[in-house]
Amino acid sequence: MKEKNAKKEMEMGLVYIKCMAITFLITMVLLVITAFFWYKTDMSPTVVSGMLVAAYIISNFIGGWMIGKKAEKRKFLWGLLLGVGYFLVVFLISFLGNAYMLGDIQDLILAGVLCVLSGMFGGMVS
């Protein structure tokens, strides 16, 4: 029985990593599309910020949905964990890329909440 549980946990860990990678790939595609439109149309920074937030939400929702499809129980929790992991990676990259500066705390909290909730909602819908 313990071997079966250990195998299932290992399998879900690999599914988590795969879904996280796909989530980041979706984000990259959406960011390239955003950059293209920004370059071609000279959008305002407000519109670009909205598109960045939309990219976070869409990619986390899809990632949460994918991991929820693979999970047998607690699908919302797996989606939530995916959103948390995604936000932590994005936060770490931003923190290190900005010379260890946090920036606006309100924006940081909002991005975290949106990532977590959209991942959880994706898991719930699956």
Secondary structure per residue as TSV (DSSP state, phi and psi in degrees):
chain	resnum	aa	ss	phi	psi
A	1	M	-	360.0	-41.4
A	2	K	H	-66.0	-36.0
A	3	E	H	-64.5	-38.3
A	4	K	H	-65.3	-43.4
A	5	N	H	-65.6	-40.6
A	6	A	H	-64.7	-40.2
A	7	K	H	-65.3	-41.2
A	8	K	H	-65.1	-41.2
A	9	E	H	-64.8	-40.2
A	10	M	H	-65.0	-41.3
A	11	E	H	-62.6	-43.6
A	12	M	H	-68.6	-31.0
A	13	G	H	-64.1	-41.7
A	14	L	H	-67.9	-38.3
A	15	V	H	-62.6	-41.1
A	16	Y	H	-59.2	-47.6
A	17	I	H	-63.7	-42.4
A	18	K	H	-63.9	-44.9
A	19	C	H	-66.1	-36.0
A	20	M	H	-64.6	-42.7
A	21	A	H	-63.7	-42.5
A	22	I	H	-65.1	-38.5
A	23	T	H	-60.5	-43.2
A	24	F	H	-69.0	-34.6
A	25	L	H	-63.7	-42.5
A	26	I	H	-61.7	-42.5
A	27	T	H	-60.9	-43.9
A	28	M	H	-62.5	-42.1
A	29	V	H	-61.9	-45.9
A	30	L	H	-64.3	-35.3
A	31	L	H	-70.7	-35.9
A	32	V	H	-65.3	-41.7
A	33	I	H	-62.2	-42.8
A	34	T	H	-61.7	-45.5
A	35	A	H	-62.7	-39.1
A	36	F	H	-62.7	-47.7
A	37	F	H	-65.6	-36.2
A	38	W	H	-63.5	-42.2
A	39	Y	H	-67.7	-43.1
A	40	K	H	-79.1	-31.1
A	41	T	H	-111.8	-6.9
A	42	D	-	56.0	53.6
A	43	M	-	-67.5	158.5
A	44	S	-	-75.8	155.7
A	45	P	H	-59.5	-28.4
A	46	T	H	-65.3	-42.8
A	47	V	H	-66.2	-40.4
A	48	V	H	-63.2	-42.1
A	49	S	H	-60.9	-41.1
A	50	G	H	-63.4	-38.4
A	51	M	H	-69.1	-33.8
A	52	L	H	-66.0	-43.2
A	53	V	H	-63.3	-41.5
A	54	A	H	-62.2	-37.5
A	55	A	H	-63.3	-42.4
A	56	Y	H	-60.4	-47.2
A	57	I	H	-65.7	-47.9
A	58	I	H	-63.4	-46.8
A	59	S	H	-66.6	-39.6
A	60	N	H	-69.9	-35.8
A	61	F	H	-62.2	-46.7
A	62	I	H	-65.4	-42.2
A	63	G	H	-62.2	-42.7
A	64	G	H	-64.5	-38.2
A	65	W	H	-64.7	-43.1
A	66	M	H	-65.5	-44.4
A	67	I	H	-71.6	-30.9
A	68	G	H	-65.9	-33.0
A	69	K	H	-64.9	-33.2
A	70	K	H	-84.7	-27.2
A	71	A	-	-79.6	140.3
A	72	E	S	-87.7	-34.6
A	73	K	S	-129.3	158.6
A	74	R	-	51.3	49.3
A	75	K	H	-59.8	-39.5
A	76	F	H	-62.9	-35.3
A	77	L	H	-68.6	-40.1
A	78	W	H	-64.4	-40.0
A	79	G	H	-63.9	-41.1
A	80	L	H	-62.1	-44.2
A	81	L	H	-64.1	-35.5
A	82	L	H	-64.3	-44.0
A	83	G	H	-62.6	-40.1
A	84	V	H	-64.9	-46.7
A	85	G	H	-61.3	-42.5
A	86	Y	H	-60.0	-49.0
A	87	F	H	-62.5	-41.2
A	88	L	H	-63.1	-39.4
A	89	V	H	-66.4	-46.5
A	90	V	H	-62.5	-41.8
A	91	F	H	-62.0	-45.6
A	92	L	H	-63.1	-44.4
A	93	I	H	-63.1	-43.4
A	94	S	H	-65.4	-41.8
A	95	F	H	-63.2	-46.3
A	96	L	H	-71.5	-34.3
A	97	G	H	-74.6	-21.3
A	98	N	T	-102.7	30.7
A	99	A	T	55.0	46.1
A	100	Y	T	62.0	32.0
A	101	M	-	-107.3	139.5
A	102	L	-	-84.9	-30.5
A	103	G	-	80.3	-151.4
A	104	D	-	-78.0	119.8
A	105	I	H	-65.2	-36.9
A	106	Q	H	-60.0	-44.9
A	107	D	H	-64.4	-37.5
A	108	L	H	-64.4	-45.8
A	109	I	H	-65.7	-42.7
A	110	L	H	-61.3	-45.1
A	111	A	H	-61.2	-42.1
A	112	G	H	-62.8	-45.9
A	113	V	H	-64.1	-42.3
A	114	L	H	-65.2	-40.9
A	115	C	H	-63.2	-47.5
A	116	V	H	-65.7	-47.5
A	117	L	H	-67.7	-38.6
A	118	S	H	-69.6	-36.9
A	119	G	H	-64.4	-42.3
A	120	M	H	-65.3	-42.0
A	121	F	H	-65.1	-38.9
A	122	G	H	-60.6	-41.5
A	123	G	H	-65.0	-37.2
A	124	M	H	-67.9	-36.4
A	125	V	H	-74.6	-27.2
A	126	S	-	-62.8	360.0
